[in-house]
């Protein structure tokens, strides 16, 4: 199995339909979907199953119902049921950008693997396994209809200020197994995991160069009420992986480049398109 697509939900309503429709329409058929339901009462999951039980690809959709302590706990539980080489987390309401996304990612994976020379052996494991990788692309923000450009190369500074949206990241499964999401972080556990992949696991990051997913936005982490917690978690996580000197350098750059103004432009319905277009030009796209 090439891809495991994880969708966690709790009373998802109609959002589940659009997300799964984007998966079932993929031209690449080497995938499975793991739906992790925290115990919905709206009937959306059962309704989808009943309506699609005769749809091609339905046999590759697996539903698991289990109580959880929030989205990151649900994602950890879902990973335990995955069988794919690569895991992507596609939340309810999000969708793949088009029907060829998985085929295009699979082609890029095969290209990278065919050129691979190095292997690594995890502690205690027997034999060798392919190098751990994260394939990532750009993301369409439905909130402001702008393409969020991902950096073509992941560095310490991009880890500090601009990591790709997790909906557009395909992780080698062992990265998700070795490092589950830290439940101490209610907002930034995916950010913590990304930095762990870069700083601790030394994973190889491969930029795909195309839009992978459309991102609904407006979730728990983006509400005004959670901005303070978000800032605290960001500070704690960066201090875990980055040295004091590294952080001081990044903070200086952010201050000199008017980071608050750029963030406001990125989130604005009127200026987001222009901002992300300029960012793409800066990345040399």
C-alpha positions in Angstrom: 0.0 0.0 0.0 1.5 3.3 -1.1 -0.7 5.9 0.8 -2.7 5.9 4.0 -5.1 8.8 4.1 -6.1 9.6 7.7 -9.4 11.5 8.3 -10.4 12.1 11.9 -13.8 13.4 12.8 -16.4 14.1 15.4 -19.9 15.0 14.1 -18.4 16.1 10.7 -21.7 16.7 8.9 -21.5 17.3 5.2 -17.8 18.1 5.3 -17.0 14.3 5.3 -18.6 13.9 1.9 -16.4 16.4 0.1 -13.2 15.1 1.7 -13.8 11.5 0.8 -15.1 12.4 -2.7 -11.7 13.9 -3.5 -10.1 10.6 -2.5 -12.4 8.3 -4.3 -11.9 10.4 -7.5 -8.1 9.8 -7.5 -6.6 8.2 -10.6 -4.1 6.4 -8.5 -5.7 3.5 -6.7 -2.9 2.5 -4.4 -4.4 3.9 -1.2 -6.5 3.3 1.9 -8.6 5.7 4.0 -8.6 5.5 7.8 -11.6 7.3 9.2 -11.2 7.7 12.9 -14.5 8.7 14.5 -14.5 9.9 18.1 -18.1 8.8 18.6 -20.2 11.0 16.4 -23.9 11.4 17.1 -24.9 13.2 13.9 -25.0 10.0 11.7 -22.7 11.5 9.1 -20.2 8.6 9.1 -22.9 5.9 9.0 -24.8 7.8 6.4 -21.7 8.1 4.2 -21.0 4.4 4.5 -24.6 3.4 3.6 -24.6 5.8 0.6 -21.3 4.6 -0.8 -21.1 0.9 0.0 -21.5 0.1 -3.7 -19.0 2.8 -4.9 -15.7 1.7 -6.4 -13.0 2.1 -3.8 -15.3 1.7 -0.9 -13.6 -1.5 0.2 -10.4 0.6 0.9 -12.2 2.8 3.4 -11.9 1.6 7.0 -13.9 3.1 9.8 -12.8 2.9 13.5 -14.9 4.3 16.3 -13.1 5.0 19.6 -13.2 7.7 22.2 -10.3 10.1 22.1 -8.9 13.1 24.0 -8.9 15.4 21.0 -7.7 15.7 17.4 -4.1 14.7 18.0 -5.0 11.7 20.1 -7.4 10.7 17.4 -4.6 11.1 14.8 -2.3 8.9 16.9 -5.0 6.2 17.2 -5.5 6.3 13.4 -1.8 5.9 12.6 -1.9 2.5 14.5 -4.4 1.3 11.8 -2.4 2.4 8.8 -0.7 0.1 6.4 0.7 2.5 3.8 4.3 3.6 3.1 3.3 7.2 3.4 0.7 8.9 5.7 -1.2 12.1 4.9 -3.7 13.7 7.3 -6.7 15.1 5.4 -9.1 16.7 7.8 -12.9 16.8 7.3 -13.6 19.8 5.0 -10.2 19.6 3.3 -9.7 17.9 0.0 -7.0 16.9 -2.6 -6.5 19.7 -5.2 -7.4 17.4 -8.1 -7.8 13.8 -9.1 -4.2 13.4 -10.1 -2.5 14.4 -6.8 -1.8 10.9 -5.5 -0.6 9.7 -9.0 1.8 12.7 -9.2 3.1 12.2 -5.6 3.6 8.5 -6.3 5.6 9.3 -9.5 7.8 11.7 -7.5 8.4 9.1 -4.8 9.4 6.5 -7.3 11.8 8.9 -8.8 13.5 9.7 -5.5 13.6 6.0 -4.4 15.1 5.0 -7.8 18.0 7.4 -7.2 18.4 6.4 -3.5 21.8 5.2 -2.4 21.7 5.6 1.4 19.7 3.5 3.8 19.4 3.7 7.6 18.7 1.2 10.3 16.5 2.2 13.2 17.8 1.3 16.7 17.0 -2.3 17.5 15.7 -3.1 13.9 17.0 -5.9 11.7 18.1 -5.1 8.2 17.8 -1.8 6.3 14.8 0.3 5.4 14.4 3.3 3.0 15.4 6.7 4.1 12.6 8.5 6.0 11.2 11.3 3.9 8.5 14.0 3.9 7.1 14.9 0.5 5.3 18.3 0.7 3.6 20.7 -1.7 1.6 23.9 -1.8 -1.9 24.4 -0.4 -5.0 26.3 -1.6 -6.6 28.3 1.2 -10.3 28.2 0.7 -10.7 31.0 3.2 -9.2 33.6 0.9 -8.7 31.7 -2.4 -5.0 32.1 -2.3 -2.3 29.4 -3.0 0.0 29.2 0.1 3.4 28.6 -1.4 5.6 26.2 0.6 9.4 26.8 0.7 11.3 24.8 -1.9 13.9 23.9 0.8 13.3 23.2 4.4 15.9 24.9 6.7 16.0 25.9 10.3 14.6 29.3 9.4 11.7 27.9 7.4 11.0 25.6 10.4 10.8 28.7 12.5 8.5 30.8 10.3 6.9 28.9 7.5 6.4 25.1 7.5 4.0 23.6 4.9 0.4 22.9 5.9 0.2 19.3 7.2 -2.7 18.5 4.8 -0.1 18.8 2.0 2.6 16.6 3.6 3.2 12.9 3.0 5.2 11.4 5.9 7.1 8.1 5.8 4.9 6.0 8.1 7.8 5.2 10.5 8.1 8.9 11.3 4.5 8.9 12.6 5.0 5.6 14.5 8.3 6.6 16.1 7.1 10.0 17.2 3.3 10.2 18.0 1.8 13.6 18.4 2.6 15.1 21.8 -0.8 15.5 23.6 0.7 18.2 25.8 0.3 20.5 22.8 -3.4 21.2 22.0 -2.7 23.5 19.0 0.9 22.9 17.8 1.5 19.1 18.1 1.8 18.9 14.3 4.4 21.7 14.4 6.3 19.8 17.1 6.2 16.7 15.0 7.5 18.5 11.9 10.4 19.9 13.8 11.2 16.5 15.3 11.3 15.1 11.8 13.8 17.8 10.7 16.0 18.2 13.8 15.9 14.7 15.4 15.0 12.1 12.7 17.0 13.9 10.1 14.3 13.1 7.5 14.8 14.2 3.9 12.3 16.8 2.8 11.3 16.8 -0.9 9.3 19.7 -2.4 6.7 18.5 -4.9 6.2 21.8 -6.7 2.4 21.7 -7.1 -0.8 22.2 -5.0 -1.6 19.1 -3.0 -4.7 20.0 -1.1 -7.3 22.7 -0.5 -7.4 23.8 3.1 -10.7 24.9 4.7 -9.2 27.0 7.5 -10.9 28.6 10.4 -10.2 25.7 12.8 -9.5 25.5 16.5 -5.9 26.7 16.2 -6.9 29.8 14.2 -9.5 31.3 16.6 -8.6 34.5 18.4 -9.3 32.9 21.7 -6.4 30.4 21.2 -3.8 32.8 19.9 -2.1 33.2 23.3 -1.9 29.4 23.8 -0.6 29.1 20.2 2.1 31.6 21.0 3.1 29.8 24.2 3.3 26.4 22.4 5.3 27.9 19.6 7.8 29.3 22.0 8.1 26.1 23.9 8.6 23.9 20.8 11.2 26.1 19.2 13.2 26.3 22.4 13.1 22.4 22.4 14.7 22.1 19.0 16.6 25.3 18.4 19.6 26.8 20.2 19.3 30.2 21.9 21.6 31.8 19.3 19.6 30.3 16.5 16.4 31.7 18.0 17.8 35.1 18.5 18.9 35.3 14.9 15.5 34.2 13.6 13.7 36.6 15.8 15.9 39.5 14.6 15.1 38.6 11.0 11.4 38.5 11.7 11.5 41.9 13.4 13.4 43.5 10.5 11.1 42.1 7.9 7.9 43.3 9.6 6.5 39.9 10.4 3.2 41.2 12.0 2.3 43.2 8.9 3.1 40.2 6.6 1.0 37.9 8.7 -1.9 40.3 8.5 -1.6 40.5 4.7 -1.4 36.7 4.5 -4.7 36.3 6.4 -6.5 39.1 4.6 -9.1 38.3 2.1 -8.1 41.2 0.0 -4.3 41.0 0.2 -3.7 37.3 0.6 -3.5 36.5 -3.1 -0.9 39.3 -3.7 1.1 38.3 -0.6 1.4 34.7 -1.5 2.1 35.5 -5.2 5.0 37.7 -4.0 6.2 34.9 -1.7 6.2 32.5 -4.6 8.3 34.9 -6.6 10.7 35.1 -3.7 11.0 31.3 -3.7 11.9 31.4 -7.3 8.8 29.8 -8.6 
